[in-house]
Every structure is written in structure tokens, then in C-alpha cells.
Amino acid sequence: PESATMAYFLKPLTYNSQVAGFLVRSYPSQWTVLDAQSAVLGTFTDAEILVPKTNTPDLRASVRLVQKSADEKAIRARSMQ
């Protein structure tokens, strides 16, 4: 929103106590969820991710994307053994 105070945002997202991805933003671009290898998992607009009446992102949807990606990679790795 017009009242945004952050030009850049970088938040590590953890899964099983390890950094599995990142939530990044370079204002005015959309919020982007990356996995640990920098593959784009999804994007969000301000309306979709910001907690109402704040500039704080709600991380739940971002973490779900990272968890799903990490789980799928683990399943693929196990099936190749």
C-alpha cells in the first residue's frame, strides 16, 4: 500500500529446523516465495499476504509452499534410491 515503509524484504523460511526457502520482495514488485535453490514457488500481492492494517506479511501461505516443495523433493530422492 501507499503507506509501505520497506523497499526490500528478505525472510528465511524454515522447515524441519533448516532454511528451506525465502520470502522476498523488492517494492513495488509482488511478494515472491523461493525454495532454497531459488526456484519460484509462488507470488502474492499485498492484498493476499499482508495482515490487515499492517505492513507485516502473514507467512502461513508462504511456509506451506516451501513445506510442500521440500516434501516433494524428499519423496523424489527416496524413490530414486
C-alpha positions in Angstrom: 0.0 0.0 0.0 0.9 3.7 -0.2 2.0 3.6 3.5 4.6 0.8 2.9 7.9 1.5 4.6 10.0 -1.3 3.3 11.8 -1.2 0.0 13.3 -4.7 0.3 12.2 -7.7 2.3 14.0 -11.0 2.8 12.7 -13.6 5.2 14.2 -17.1 5.5 11.5 -19.7 5.8 12.4 -22.8 7.8 11.1 -26.4 7.7 12.5 -29.2 9.9 14.8 -26.6 11.5 16.5 -25.8 8.2 16.2 -22.9 5.8 14.1 -24.3 3.0 13.2 -21.2 1.2 12.7 -17.4 1.3 10.0 -14.8 1.1 11.4 -11.8 -0.9 10.2 -8.5 -2.1 11.7 -5.6 -3.9 9.0 -2.9 -3.7 6.8 -2.3 -5.7 7.1 -5.9 -7.1 5.0 -8.7 -5.8 6.0 -10.9 -2.8 7.8 -14.0 -4.1 8.3 -17.3 -2.4 11.6 -19.1 -3.4 12.8 -22.5 -2.5 16.4 -22.9 -1.3 17.6 -23.4 -4.9 15.9 -20.1 -6.0 13.0 -21.7 -7.9 9.9 -19.6 -7.7 7.2 -21.4 -5.8 4.6 -18.6 -5.9 3.8 -14.9 -5.8 1.4 -12.8 -3.7 0.0 -9.3 -3.9 -0.2 -7.0 -0.9 -3.9 -7.8 -0.5 -3.2 -11.5 -0.4 -0.3 -11.6 2.1 -0.3 -8.5 4.3 -2.0 -8.7 7.7 -4.9 -6.3 7.6 -4.0 -2.7 8.6 -0.3 -3.5 8.8 2.8 -3.9 6.5 3.5 -7.3 8.1 3.3 -10.4 5.8 1.3 -13.4 7.0 3.8 -16.2 6.5 1.5 -19.2 6.7 0.8 -19.5 2.9 4.5 -19.0 2.1 5.6 -21.6 4.6 3.0 -24.1 3.2 4.5 -23.7 -0.3 8.1 -24.2 1.0 7.0 -27.3 3.0 5.2 -28.8 0.0 8.3 -28.3 -2.1 10.6 -29.8 0.5 8.3 -32.8 0.9 8.1 -33.4 -2.8 11.9 -33.3 -3.1 12.3 -35.7 -0.3 9.8 -38.1 -1.9 11.6 -37.9 -5.2 15.0 -38.5 -3.6 13.7 -41.6 -1.7 12.1 -43.0 -4.8 15.5 -42.8 -6.7 17.3 -44.9 -4.2 
